[in-house]
Amino acid sequence: MKRRDLLLNVQDSTFDKESWFAPLKNAIEGITADQANWKPSGEATKTIWENVNHLIYYKERIAANIEGRESTKNLDGDETFSLTEQLNDETEWEKVVNRLEDAHIQLRQLISRISDEELNKNSLENKLMDIFLHESYHTGQIIQIRKMQGSWPSHR
């Protein structure tokens, strides 16, 4: 398997191709803005919305890096969780979910055209793998939040 194909396979597995673990797209499927904003009382956790903001930021930033342009926002790790305003509004939540999917599609298109030489530059291949592992980590958090709020389907 070519390195690029391996990266695409890992990206798809973490985002929308269920294998032996739930991908991010499935983890946020069907939740409402209210559920996306829910936080357990007394816990130092982020909301689902905050986690999705965080993941969007890093996907968009690495895509900009691959394209050779500056990221439009340079945020520190904590600021990324507030990338978009969290409103209890279904239309706004849908925009965030669509932005996440657009970021996935854009990054996938960029990776599908990348050469091995480009993967070697500035440790890009390692950075991409880190992004995908990072996504899996936060997907697990999102699923845990959904289980705590009772919104995770029992058939999964």
KOLTI-153821 format. One record per residue: residue number from 1; x negated, z negated, y of N, C-alpha, C, CB in turn; chain. Coordinates in nm, 4 decimals, always signed. Each point is the difference from the previous one (the first is absolute). Glycine has a CB too. Layout:
N
SITE  resi        nu        nw        nv       cau       caw       cav        cu        cw        cv       cbu       cbw       cbv  chain
SITE   NUM         X         Z         Y         X         Z         Y         X         Z         Y         X         Z         Y      A
...
END
This chain:
156
SITE  resi        nu        nw        nv       cau       caw       cav        cu        cw        cv       cbu       cbw       cbv  chain
SITE     1   -0.0845   +0.0000   -0.1172   +0.0845   +0.0000   +0.1172   -0.0897   +0.0000   +0.1244   +0.1862   -0.1225   -0.1251      A
SITE     2   -0.1521   +0.2066   +0.2199   -0.0754   +0.0050   +0.1250   +0.0266   -0.1251   +0.0823   +0.0098   +0.2512   -0.0016      A
SITE     3   -0.1068   -0.2877   +0.0823   +0.0119   -0.1202   +0.0831   +0.1237   +0.0071   +0.0897   -0.2500   -0.0255   -0.0038      A
SITE     4   +0.2725   +0.1405   +0.0636   +0.1154   +0.0159   +0.0886   +0.1298   -0.0208   -0.0779   -0.1308   +0.1604   +0.1443      A
SITE     5   +0.1372   -0.1049   -0.2657   +0.1202   -0.0162   -0.0820   +0.0217   -0.1453   -0.0404   -0.0308   +0.2325   -0.0839      A
SITE     6   -0.0779   -0.3029   +0.0572   +0.0114   -0.1418   -0.0315   +0.0555   -0.0770   +0.1201   -0.1923   +0.0200   -0.1622      A
SITE     7   +0.1415   +0.0099   +0.2808   +0.0500   -0.0657   +0.1212   +0.1487   +0.0283   +0.0211   -0.2288   +0.0179   +0.1014      A
SITE     8   +0.2692   +0.1066   -0.1203   +0.1411   +0.0355   +0.0159   +0.0866   -0.0730   -0.1027   -0.0679   +0.2250   +0.0894      A
SITE     9   +0.0173   -0.2364   -0.2115   +0.0740   -0.0698   -0.1046   +0.0166   -0.1477   +0.0350   -0.0878   +0.1627   -0.1702      A
SITE    10   -0.0180   -0.2255   +0.2181   +0.0080   -0.1408   +0.0390   +0.0941   -0.0159   +0.1196   -0.2350   -0.0398   -0.0857      A
SITE    11   +0.2240   +0.1302   +0.1826   +0.0887   -0.0090   +0.1165   +0.1465   +0.0114   -0.0422   -0.1809   +0.0985   +0.1448      A
SITE    12   +0.2108   -0.0018   -0.2296   +0.1380   +0.0173   -0.0464   +0.0482   -0.1215   -0.0792   -0.0368   +0.2477   -0.0071      A
SITE    13   -0.0492   -0.3028   -0.0767   +0.0383   -0.1170   -0.0806   +0.0313   -0.1211   +0.0870   -0.1426   +0.0860   -0.1855      A
SITE    14   +0.0697   -0.1012   +0.2944   +0.0254   -0.1153   +0.0846   +0.1186   +0.0220   +0.0919   -0.2410   -0.0547   -0.0106      A
SITE    15   +0.2759   +0.1797   +0.0379   +0.1090   +0.0250   +0.0946   +0.1338   +0.0360   -0.0643   -0.1733   +0.0732   +0.1562      A
SITE    16   +0.1741   +0.0280   -0.2444   +0.1326   +0.0446   -0.0447   +0.0125   +0.0450   -0.1456   +0.0298   +0.0653   +0.2305      A
SITE    17   -0.1336   -0.0796   -0.3095   +0.0092   +0.0391   -0.1407   -0.0132   -0.1244   -0.0870   -0.0963   +0.2294   +0.0505      A
SITE    18   +0.2104   -0.2764   -0.0995   -0.0019   -0.1230   -0.0789   -0.0676   +0.0245   -0.1338   +0.2102   -0.0780   +0.1127      A
SITE    19   -0.3048   -0.0088   -0.1427   -0.0636   +0.0029   -0.1313   +0.0223   -0.1375   -0.0619   -0.1769   +0.1736   +0.0713      A
SITE    20   +0.0749   -0.2533   -0.0832   +0.0199   -0.1331   -0.0575   +0.0149   -0.1079   +0.1069   -0.1307   +0.0733   -0.1984      A
SITE    21   +0.1357   -0.0343   +0.3241   +0.0316   -0.0923   +0.1093   +0.0833   +0.0740   +0.1026   -0.2127   -0.1321   -0.0375      A
SITE    22   +0.2892   +0.0566   +0.1143   +0.0898   +0.0607   +0.0984   -0.0790   +0.0488   +0.1208   +0.1875   -0.1492   -0.0767      A
SITE    23   -0.1643   +0.2727   +0.1197   -0.0656   +0.0500   +0.1207   +0.0723   -0.0474   +0.1264   -0.0785   +0.2007   -0.1291      A
SITE    24   +0.0126   -0.1855   +0.2415   +0.0527   -0.0476   +0.1270   +0.1376   +0.0571   +0.0327   -0.2333   -0.0232   +0.0775      A
SITE    25   +0.2521   +0.1518   -0.0975   +0.1284   +0.0619   +0.0340   +0.1144   -0.0675   -0.0755   -0.1173   +0.2185   +0.0439      A
SITE    26   +0.0956   -0.2495   -0.1702   +0.1027   -0.0700   -0.0785   +0.0190   -0.1428   +0.0489   -0.0562   +0.1424   -0.1977      A
SITE    27   -0.0531   -0.2043   +0.2433   +0.0069   -0.1393   +0.0441   +0.0856   -0.0168   +0.1252   -0.2253   -0.0362   -0.0991      A
SITE    28   +0.2326   +0.1407   +0.1828   +0.0798   -0.0117   +0.1230   +0.1330   +0.0750   -0.0086   -0.2127   -0.0228   +0.1269      A
SITE    29   +0.2351   +0.0878   -0.2385   +0.1215   +0.0797   -0.0177   +0.1257   -0.0878   +0.0072   -0.1303   +0.1625   -0.1418      A
SITE    30   +0.2234   -0.1188   +0.2257   +0.1306   -0.0633   +0.0055   +0.0083   -0.1304   +0.0766   +0.0372   +0.1068   -0.2110      A
SITE    31   -0.1459   -0.1500   +0.2746   +0.0110   -0.1253   +0.0743   +0.0507   +0.0275   +0.1416   -0.1871   -0.1008   -0.1370      A
SITE    32   +0.2528   +0.0027   +0.1909   +0.0580   +0.0111   +0.1339   -0.0999   -0.0506   +0.1044   +0.2331   -0.0289   -0.0954      A
SITE    33   -0.2017   +0.0540   +0.2203   -0.0838   -0.0510   +0.1092   -0.0027   -0.1525   -0.0045   +0.0549   +0.2020   +0.1427      A
SITE    34   +0.0567   -0.2624   -0.1738   +0.0059   -0.1455   -0.0093   -0.0933   -0.0512   -0.1103   +0.2379   +0.0051   +0.0837      A
SITE    35   -0.2354   +0.0594   -0.1987   -0.0897   -0.0390   -0.1091   -0.1463   +0.0266   +0.0362   +0.1831   +0.0489   -0.1650      A
SITE    36   -0.2072   +0.0604   +0.2358   -0.1367   +0.0337   +0.0408   -0.0552   -0.1014   +0.0995   +0.0511   +0.2414   -0.0384      A
SITE    37   +0.0364   -0.3085   +0.1129   -0.0406   -0.1007   +0.0986   -0.0003   -0.1422   -0.0545   +0.0912   +0.1489   +0.1735      A
SITE    38   -0.0457   -0.1686   -0.2951   +0.0141   -0.1334   -0.0568   -0.1358   -0.0620   -0.0303   +0.2202   +0.0673   -0.0962      A
SITE    39   -0.2296   -0.1954   +0.1271   -0.1224   -0.0753   -0.0289   +0.0413   -0.1352   -0.0564   -0.1312   +0.1183   +0.1849      A
SITE    40   +0.0692   -0.1606   -0.2959   +0.0360   -0.1305   -0.0538   -0.0340   -0.1102   +0.0995   -0.0373   +0.0854   -0.2329      A
SITE    41   +0.1246   -0.1836   +0.2450   -0.0239   -0.1069   +0.0976   -0.1210   -0.0827   -0.0424   +0.2464   -0.0080   +0.0568      A
SITE    42   -0.3252   -0.0278   +0.0431   -0.1151   -0.0850   -0.0237   -0.1178   +0.0672   -0.0665   +0.1584   -0.1802   -0.0143      A
SITE    43   -0.1486   +0.3059   -0.0153   -0.1087   +0.0715   -0.0661   -0.0813   +0.0782   +0.1019   +0.1362   +0.0160   -0.2103      A
SITE    44   -0.2628   -0.0048   +0.1856   -0.0891   +0.0764   +0.0891   -0.0126   +0.1425   -0.0535   -0.1288   -0.2105   +0.0646      A
SITE    45   +0.2421   +0.2743   -0.0884   -0.0003   +0.1359   -0.0528   +0.0460   +0.0974   +0.1077   +0.0444   -0.0868   -0.2326      A
SITE    46   -0.0696   +0.2124   +0.2070   +0.0473   +0.1065   +0.0873   +0.1322   +0.0514   -0.0561   -0.2378   +0.0639   +0.0682      A
SITE    47   +0.3135   +0.0019   +0.0177   +0.1233   +0.0636   -0.0458   -0.0345   +0.1322   -0.0670   +0.1337   -0.1103   +0.1849      A
SITE    48   -0.0355   +0.1686   -0.2510   -0.0189   +0.1322   -0.0580   -0.0307   +0.0990   +0.1115   +0.1559   -0.0547   -0.1920      A
SITE    49   -0.0830   +0.0458   +0.3017   -0.0207   +0.0912   +0.1130   -0.1436   -0.0103   +0.0501   +0.2429   -0.0209   +0.0647      A
SITE    50   -0.2920   -0.1017   -0.0515   -0.1375   -0.0189   +0.0468   -0.1007   +0.0618   -0.0970   +0.0709   -0.2112   +0.1155      A
SITE    51   -0.0481   +0.1930   -0.2443   -0.0893   +0.0595   -0.0996   +0.0020   +0.1525   +0.0069   +0.0370   -0.1988   -0.1473      A
SITE    52   +0.0808   +0.2562   +0.1663   +0.0110   +0.1458   +0.0100   -0.0718   +0.0485   +0.1262   +0.2212   -0.0042   -0.1246      A
SITE    53   -0.2043   -0.0650   +0.2365   -0.0739   +0.0338   +0.1222   -0.1501   +0.0047   -0.0269   +0.1807   -0.1066   +0.1385      A
SITE    54   -0.2302   +0.0045   -0.2037   -0.1418   -0.0153   -0.0315   -0.0500   +0.1189   -0.0831   +0.0257   -0.2515   +0.0073      A
SITE    55   +0.0512   +0.2908   -0.1068   -0.0393   +0.1113   -0.0862   +0.0048   +0.1335   +0.0742   +0.0854   -0.1279   -0.1969      A
SITE    56   +0.0151   +0.1468   +0.2810   +0.0081   +0.1220   +0.0807   -0.1259   +0.0128   +0.0860   +0.2537   -0.0137   +0.0034      A
SITE    57   -0.2896   -0.0936   +0.0632   -0.1146   +0.0040   +0.0907   -0.1257   +0.0501   -0.0713   +0.1003   -0.1890   +0.1308      A
SITE    58   -0.1303   +0.1327   -0.2459   -0.1240   +0.0379   -0.0676   +0.0063   +0.1409   -0.0577   -0.0374   -0.2398   -0.0527      A
SITE    59   +0.1543   +0.2842   +0.0079   +0.0121   +0.1387   -0.0471   -0.0183   +0.0984   +0.1153   +0.1552   -0.0759   -0.1827      A
SITE    60   -0.0915   +0.0466   +0.2953   -0.0129   +0.0892   +0.1151   -0.1422   -0.0004   +0.0540   +0.2401   -0.0400   +0.0562      A
SITE    61   -0.3049   -0.0754   -0.0594   -0.1363   -0.0089   +0.0519   -0.0981   +0.0790   -0.0854   +0.0541   -0.2242   +0.0933      A
SITE    62   -0.0429   +0.2148   -0.2258   -0.0934   +0.0751   -0.0838   +0.0294   +0.1500   +0.0066   -0.0222   -0.1991   -0.1524      A
SITE    63   +0.1485   +0.2361   +0.1685   +0.0340   +0.1424   +0.0164   -0.0639   +0.0540   +0.1279   +0.2187   -0.0337   -0.1241      A
SITE    64   -0.2101   -0.0419   +0.2314   -0.0636   +0.0413   +0.1263   -0.1499   +0.0130   -0.0184   +0.1809   -0.1137   +0.1314      A
SITE    65   -0.2404   +0.0209   -0.2047   -0.1431   +0.0040   -0.0274   -0.0382   +0.1261   -0.0768   -0.0041   -0.2501   -0.0015      A
SITE    66   +0.0819   +0.2847   -0.0988   -0.0274   +0.1205   -0.0794   +0.0102   +0.1243   +0.0872   +0.0875   -0.1139   -0.2064      A
SITE    67   +0.0087   +0.1151   +0.2976   +0.0188   +0.1147   +0.0898   -0.1018   +0.0030   +0.1132   +0.2416   -0.0051   -0.0550      A
SITE    68   -0.3237   -0.0998   +0.0645   -0.1028   -0.0046   +0.1030   +0.0521   -0.0343   +0.1381   -0.1217   +0.1641   -0.1322      A
SITE    69   +0.2318   -0.2357   +0.1377   +0.0540   -0.0400   +0.1303   +0.0092   -0.1517   +0.0061   +0.1303   +0.2160   +0.0191      A
SITE    70   -0.1241   -0.2648   +0.1023   +0.0124   -0.1437   +0.0220   +0.1410   -0.0453   -0.0369   -0.1735   +0.0090   +0.1841      A
SITE    71   +0.1826   -0.1254   -0.2432   +0.1297   -0.0596   -0.0261   +0.0632   -0.0347   +0.1347   -0.0759   -0.0919   -0.2267      A
SITE    72   +0.2058   +0.1128   +0.2396   +0.0664   -0.0230   +0.1284   +0.0017   -0.1471   +0.0381   +0.1401   +0.2002   -0.0423      A
SITE    73   -0.1462   -0.2874   -0.0554   -0.0012   -0.1438   +0.0266   -0.1137   -0.0622   -0.0791   +0.2507   -0.0041   +0.0421      A
SITE    74   -0.3287   -0.0785   +0.0239   -0.1029   -0.0768   -0.0690   +0.0437   -0.1451   -0.0003   -0.1839   +0.1621   +0.0677      A
SITE    75   +0.2435   -0.2018   -0.1787   +0.0546   -0.1341   -0.0126   -0.0868   -0.0832   -0.0934   +0.2316   +0.0880   +0.0425      A
SITE    76   -0.2336   -0.2187   -0.0193   -0.0674   -0.0856   -0.0975   +0.0988   -0.0255   -0.1135   -0.1485   -0.1100   +0.1789      A
SITE    77   +0.1000   +0.0514   -0.2860   +0.0822   -0.0189   -0.1193   +0.1337   -0.0668   +0.0253   -0.2087   -0.0127   -0.1241      A
SITE    78   +0.2092   -0.0930   +0.2038   +0.1259   -0.0707   +0.0268   +0.0971   +0.0837   +0.0821   -0.1250   -0.2141   -0.0099      A
SITE    79   +0.0727   +0.2918   +0.1039   +0.0866   +0.0821   +0.0862   +0.0706   +0.1110   -0.0772   -0.1522   -0.0499   +0.1904      A
SITE    80   +0.0952   +0.0932   -0.3026   +0.0588   +0.1103   -0.0763   +0.1368   -0.0347   -0.0567   -0.2292   +0.0747   -0.0558      A
SITE    81   +0.2536   -0.2022   +0.0344   +0.1289   -0.0427   -0.0545   +0.1135   +0.0180   +0.1009   -0.1209   -0.1639   -0.1448      A
SITE    82   +0.0845   +0.1816   +0.2712   +0.0987   +0.0189   +0.1073   -0.0047   +0.1428   +0.0550   -0.0200   -0.2437   +0.0590      A
SITE    83   -0.0216   +0.3387   -0.1398   -0.0125   +0.1392   +0.0431   +0.1293   +0.0522   +0.0610   -0.1699   +0.0356   -0.1783      A
SITE    84   +0.2822   -0.0668   +0.1160   +0.1307   +0.0368   +0.0553   +0.0770   -0.1291   +0.0247   +0.0025   +0.2259   -0.1215      A
SITE    85   +0.0898   -0.2180   +0.2146   +0.0809   -0.1177   +0.0310   +0.0993   -0.0242   -0.1124   -0.0255   +0.0412   +0.2474      A
SITE    86   +0.0305   -0.1640   -0.2941   +0.0926   -0.0353   -0.1063   +0.1361   -0.0320   +0.0592   -0.1890   -0.0870   -0.1409      A
SITE    87   +0.2812   +0.1761   +0.1179   +0.1366   -0.0181   +0.0483   +0.0917   -0.0118   -0.1201   -0.0478   +0.1294   +0.2128      A
SITE    88   +0.1547   -0.1974   -0.1972   +0.0970   -0.0083   -0.1082   +0.0943   +0.1196   +0.0114   -0.0154   -0.2548   -0.0068      A
SITE    89   -0.0420   +0.3728   -0.0019   +0.0725   +0.1236   +0.0239   -0.0333   +0.0992   -0.1116   -0.0018   -0.0402   +0.2515      A
SITE    90   +0.1051   +0.0865   -0.3194   -0.0213   +0.0904   -0.1145   -0.0696   +0.1301   +0.0403   +0.2033   -0.0976   -0.1067      A
SITE    91   -0.1674   +0.1515   +0.2231   -0.0610   +0.1257   +0.0449   -0.1490   -0.0181   +0.0243   +0.2174   +0.0689   +0.1035      A
SITE    92   -0.2560   -0.1795   -0.0436   -0.1423   -0.0265   +0.0258   -0.0760   -0.0221   -0.1301   +0.0596   -0.1002   +0.2217      A
SITE    93   -0.0003   +0.0285   -0.3152   -0.0640   -0.0214   -0.1302   -0.0174   +0.1337   -0.0720   +0.1008   -0.2318   -0.0149      A
SITE    94   +0.0003   +0.3166   +0.0211   -0.0097   +0.1322   -0.0630   -0.1131   +0.0814   +0.0625   +0.2468   -0.0053   -0.0496      A
SITE    95   -0.2653   -0.0045   +0.1798   -0.1104   +0.0693   +0.0672   -0.1345   -0.0490   -0.0520   +0.1427   +0.0288   +0.2041      A
SITE    96   -0.1542   -0.1585   -0.2261   -0.1247   -0.0568   -0.0511   -0.0258   +0.0495   -0.1424   +0.0307   -0.2044   +0.1458      A
SITE    97   +0.0718   +0.2034   -0.2290   -0.0142   +0.0488   -0.1379   -0.0393   +0.1482   +0.0010   +0.1718   -0.1687   -0.0809      A
SITE    98   -0.1094   +0.2477   +0.1680   -0.0344   +0.1421   +0.0105   -0.1432   +0.0186   +0.0492   +0.2406   +0.0533   +0.0451      A
SITE    99   -0.2830   -0.1369   +0.0478   -0.1374   +0.0083   +0.0507   -0.0999   -0.0313   -0.1120   +0.0796   -0.0663   +0.2312      A
SITE   100   -0.0463   -0.0306   -0.3160   -0.0848   -0.0326   -0.1141   -0.0115   +0.1205   -0.0936   +0.0674   -0.2427   +0.0177      A
SITE   101   +0.0455   +0.3047   -0.0472   -0.0017   +0.1164   -0.0888   -0.0768   +0.1161   +0.0637   +0.2206   -0.0724   -0.0978      A
SITE   102   -0.2015   +0.0945   +0.2272   -0.0742   +0.1052   +0.0707   -0.1504   -0.0261   -0.0049   +0.1973   +0.0361   +0.1511      A
SITE   103   -0.2364   -0.1624   -0.1347   -0.1428   -0.0351   -0.0056   -0.0553   +0.0285   -0.1390   +0.0335   -0.1776   +0.1758      A
SITE   104   +0.0454   +0.1491   -0.2793   -0.0418   +0.0298   -0.1374   -0.0176   +0.1508   -0.0189   +0.1207   -0.2059   -0.0827      A
SITE   105   -0.0220   +0.2818   +0.1251   -0.0044   +0.1454   -0.0168   -0.1186   +0.0604   +0.0752   +0.2498   +0.0031   -0.0266      A
SITE   106   -0.2697   -0.0459   +0.1504   -0.1111   +0.0527   +0.0794   -0.1341   -0.0309   -0.0669   +0.1372   -0.0279   +0.2092      A
SITE   107   -0.1544   -0.0954   -0.2545   -0.1255   -0.0378   -0.0644   -0.0181   +0.0775   -0.1300   +0.0142   -0.2292   +0.1031      A
SITE   108   +0.0928   +0.2477   -0.1769   -0.0087   +0.0752   -0.1259   -0.0429   +0.1444   +0.0257   +0.1785   -0.1469   -0.0996      A
SITE   109   -0.1222   +0.2081   +0.2017   -0.0372   +0.1376   +0.0350   -0.1474   +0.0091   +0.0384   +0.2350   +0.0426   +0.0769      A
SITE   110   -0.2819   -0.1395   -0.0014   -0.1408   -0.0011   +0.0406   -0.0923   -0.0161   -0.1203   +0.0668   -0.0963   +0.2210      A
SITE   111   -0.0313   +0.0051   -0.3103   -0.0833   -0.0220   -0.1189   -0.0005   +0.1237   -0.0888   +0.0505   -0.2457   +0.0092      A
SITE   112   +0.0621   +0.3143   -0.0195   +0.0072   +0.1175   -0.0884   -0.0910   +0.1136   +0.0456   +0.2341   -0.0634   -0.0535      A
SITE   113   -0.2755   +0.0609   +0.1799   -0.0873   +0.1056   +0.0533   -0.1449   -0.0455   +0.0187   +0.1992   +0.0947   +0.1139      A
SITE   114   -0.2293   -0.2168   -0.1478   -0.1315   -0.0560   +0.0292   -0.1024   +0.0416   -0.1061   +0.1107   -0.1944   +0.1148      A
SITE   115   -0.2322   +0.2135   -0.0717   -0.1079   +0.0386   -0.0921   -0.0749   -0.1244   -0.0475   -0.0233   +0.2238   +0.1159      A
SITE   116   -0.0512   -0.2073   -0.2249   -0.0830   -0.1097   -0.0486   -0.1018   -0.0418   +0.1058   +0.0303   +0.0821   -0.2355      A
SITE   117   -0.0804   +0.0150   +0.3081   -0.0962   -0.0299   +0.1065   +0.0627   -0.0922   +0.1050   -0.1123   +0.2229   -0.0385      A
SITE   118   +0.2354   -0.1926   +0.0759   +0.0696   -0.0841   +0.0991   +0.0295   -0.1396   -0.0554   +0.1019   +0.2069   +0.0995      A
SITE   119   -0.0733   -0.2148   -0.2308   +0.0262   -0.1304   -0.0612   -0.1231   -0.0895   +0.0058   +0.1682   +0.1067   -0.1508      A
SITE   120   -0.2865   -0.0451   +0.1492   -0.1243   -0.0763   +0.0040   -0.0346   -0.0497   +0.1396   -0.0782   +0.1336   -0.1922      A
SITE   121   +0.1282   -0.0657   +0.2959   -0.0326   -0.0374   +0.1370   +0.0616   -0.1347   +0.0350   -0.0134   +0.2422   +0.0629      A
SITE   122   -0.0675   -0.3278   -0.0039   +0.0467   -0.1303   +0.0503   +0.0805   -0.0793   -0.1032   +0.0041   +0.0999   +0.2271      A
SITE   123   -0.0385   -0.0852   -0.3533   +0.0680   -0.0736   -0.1089   +0.1506   +0.0236   -0.0011   -0.1781   -0.1733   +0.0138      A
SITE   124   +0.2217   +0.2945   +0.0212   +0.1434   +0.0299   +0.0083   +0.0722   -0.0261   -0.1314   -0.0513   +0.1705   +0.1727      A
SITE   125   -0.0087   -0.1313   -0.2835   +0.0651   -0.0216   -0.1292   +0.0260   -0.1489   -0.0230   -0.1124   +0.2063   -0.0913      A
SITE   126   +0.0157   -0.2899   +0.1224   +0.0184   -0.1446   -0.0151   +0.1074   -0.0522   +0.0943   -0.2391   -0.0211   -0.0689      A
SITE   127   +0.2410   +0.0719   +0.1913   +0.1012   -0.0432   +0.0967   +0.1404   +0.0364   -0.0475   -0.1674   +0.0266   +0.1849      A
SITE   128   +0.1816   +0.0925   -0.2413   +0.1306   +0.0414   -0.0522   +0.0433   -0.0896   -0.1156   -0.0477   +0.2364   +0.0699      A
SITE   129   -0.0444   -0.2645   -0.1611   +0.0348   -0.0888   -0.1116   +0.0385   -0.1382   +0.0517   -0.1562   +0.1269   -0.1513      A
SITE   130   +0.0856   -0.1751   +0.2524   +0.0356   -0.1294   +0.0590   +0.1414   +0.0026   +0.0577   -0.2422   -0.0409   +0.0517      A
SITE   131   +0.2768   +0.1512   +0.0158   +0.1353   +0.0144   +0.0569   +0.1047   -0.0072   -0.1111   -0.0914   +0.1416   +0.1890      A
SITE   132   +0.0661   -0.0741   -0.2996   +0.0976   +0.0031   -0.1090   +0.0117   -0.1368   -0.0686   -0.0507   +0.2441   -0.0343      A
SITE   133   -0.0611   -0.3106   +0.0129   +0.0043   -0.1339   -0.0591   +0.0693   -0.0980   +0.0945   -0.2118   +0.0488   -0.1276      A
SITE   134   +0.1850   -0.0340   +0.2547   +0.0626   -0.0809   +0.1039   +0.1516   +0.0188   -0.0038   -0.2076   +0.0181   +0.1431      A
SITE   135   +0.2517   +0.1054   -0.1600   +0.1434   +0.0290   -0.0081   +0.0624   -0.0688   -0.1209   -0.0384   +0.2206   +0.1135      A
SITE   136   -0.0312   -0.2180   -0.2267   +0.0523   -0.0667   -0.1198   +0.0127   -0.1501   +0.0212   -0.1029   +0.1780   -0.1416      A
SITE   137   +0.0046   -0.2353   +0.2056   +0.0026   -0.1438   +0.0300   +0.1242   -0.0358   +0.0821   -0.2525   -0.0061   -0.0059      A
SITE   138   +0.2755   +0.0803   +0.1139   +0.1151   -0.0297   +0.0858   +0.1324   +0.0370   -0.0664   -0.1457   +0.0369   +0.1986      A
SITE   139   +0.1449   +0.0609   -0.2869   +0.1212   +0.0308   -0.0765   +0.0394   -0.1199   -0.0844   -0.0604   +0.2444   -0.0051      A
SITE   140   -0.0376   -0.3091   -0.0560   +0.0276   -0.1210   -0.0772   +0.0598   -0.1095   +0.0875   -0.1873   +0.0589   -0.1541      A
SITE   141   +0.1368   -0.0719   +0.2753   +0.0563   -0.0992   +0.0926   +0.1450   +0.0337   +0.0339   -0.2291   -0.0412   +0.0953      A
SITE   142   +0.2547   +0.1686   -0.0711   +0.1362   +0.0438   +0.0341   +0.0955   -0.0301   -0.1155   -0.0932   +0.1819   +0.1491      A
SITE   143   +0.0502   -0.1535   -0.2702   +0.0846   -0.0279   -0.1168   +0.0238   -0.1499   -0.0130   -0.0886   +0.2054   -0.1164      A
SITE   144   -0.0133   -0.2860   +0.1409   +0.0163   -0.1449   -0.0062   +0.1008   -0.0487   +0.1045   -0.2361   -0.0210   -0.0841      A
SITE   145   +0.2269   +0.0750   +0.2050   +0.0960   -0.0361   +0.1056   +0.1417   +0.0375   -0.0439   -0.1775   +0.0334   +0.1785      A
SITE   146   +0.1914   +0.0852   -0.2353   +0.1328   +0.0440   -0.0453   +0.0527   -0.0905   -0.1103   -0.0578   +0.2359   +0.0606      A
SITE   147   -0.0291   -0.2792   -0.1497   +0.0435   -0.0921   -0.1061   +0.0447   -0.1325   +0.0601   -0.1584   +0.1090   -0.1624      A
SITE   148   +0.0864   -0.1568   +0.2628   +0.0357   -0.1263   +0.0645   +0.1342   +0.0092   +0.0716   -0.2426   -0.0504   +0.0269      A
SITE   149   +0.2728   +0.1678   +0.0308   +0.1256   +0.0141   +0.0725   +0.1134   +0.0450   -0.0918   -0.1300   +0.0538   +0.2062      A
SITE   150   +0.0987   -0.0220   -0.3295   +0.1026   +0.0414   -0.0960   +0.0394   +0.1456   +0.0109   +0.0818   -0.2294   +0.0064      A
SITE   151   -0.1656   +0.3124   +0.0563   +0.0345   +0.1419   +0.0181   -0.0759   +0.0924   -0.0946   +0.0484   -0.0508   +0.2374      A
SITE   152   -0.1309   -0.0042   -0.3252   -0.0731   +0.0839   -0.0960   +0.0882   +0.0225   -0.1203   -0.2236   -0.0875   +0.0780      A
SITE   153   +0.2493   +0.2148   -0.1139   +0.0887   +0.0286   -0.1134   -0.0516   -0.0625   -0.1301   +0.0668   +0.2141   +0.1122      A
SITE   154   +0.0218   -0.2717   -0.1875   -0.0403   -0.0674   -0.1243   -0.0421   +0.0975   -0.1097   +0.1558   -0.1837   +0.0590      A
SITE   155   -0.1188   +0.3115   -0.0457   -0.0369   +0.0983   -0.1023   -0.1424   +0.0486   +0.0115   +0.2340   +0.0685   -0.0047      A
SITE   156   -0.3073   -0.1115   +0.1043   -0.1397   +0.0455   +0.0170   -0.0937   -0.0918   -0.0711   +0.0552   +0.1002   +0.2188      A
END
